[in-house]
Amino acid sequence: MSPNRVVGIYARVSTDIQNTELQVRELTEFAKSKGWEVYRVYEEKITGTTANRPQLKQMLVDMQAGRFSLVLVWKLDRFARSLKDLLSLLETLQDCRVDFISMKDHIDLTTPAGRLMAHLIGAFAEFEASLIRERVRAGLTNAKKKGRKLGRRKERDDEAIRQLRSVGLSIRQIATKLGIAKGSVQKSLYPKPLQN
């Protein structure tokens, strides 16, 4: 790896009472020890479950503009919200020909071992997704066997709609009284005829 590398550092903490000082210091020292230039430090105080992370977005914009060739993070959980999110981010980096290092996790995608690790992460993510799909299917099958109705709950009470209409309420009044949309009232009162 070239000693003249330019890196983007991403650091994140979950709350305002925490700070990124430790991450930034260790990552900056790590970059300096390798002889790399730090283009910018992107610091975020935001929970990892939040998809909208302005500093991460800015880093990706700068990365796509070719301002650095390596992303350096403290730990994977500071960078990505989930395994799926991590894979998506790594794919974006790969598309831009930008390398990635997670310092504390000892994951360095500039090395053959690191690239193998990325493939393993991808395989585990795929395995996790297939397990989730399998569990959902098993749960639906089990619920059907127990006689549970699946799908969205019916929002309207057709009998109540007909009763209110029979005493002279308008479609709008019925919708307001039952707390449903006018369209639901209309569909109840004037269902489409079955087509052959």
Steps between C-alpha positions, in 0.01 A plus 500: 500500500627845406636708791359812323143388558225754570239373746156599619436426867147426622425511875162466669354493849137431585412788734583865564655418837760278331781635285707378209830622647645153571404364156635804316828502694568128445401509134707812430804348674451178302490695171810701593690184597440372145606830345150575369344843457160552666269679257225554758351358819124443475358504854145406589302503826203294398359158582612220271141399427438832323525473124542874450862570593608830339874456561499149352313633197754781461785251526345290222461811282866595555605142438313486169670829404835319544623708796644195681570135425452335839232514771624448853257419786548405864257204505243355261209584733603867487475490119203280409154451652473132411667227300286593200596866537869406532489297178329784316761750621791268413351448154482878452865531605599220264315666209704817565824300535537618859659272760371449853655433841320440828781550748371327816345210307830443314317500168717637221351462154831601342637153583404157361389391850283810530336438162430143608339638816275724286386195301429312824298795633298495176440126529383536862266785404347285225466210743334728759253631240404146393448397865270799555297413187475139617381608848237732352365223274491254793321759715237565232442127450466449875255791531284362216493156666376663821223670304630855534402747232798649324535828320376847574213541743177618343469870573130547436188359659263444207199443729556829685541681166168363371320591824630858495409534132147372571443785747599757237868578570713605203812312397717776653304491830530120519875518434546764770286314754685169446843656456560345158562632149210603274629250244451216750139606554440517123655155445278358772180655364574455130722195455621429147300227330689176439622470143479171313 
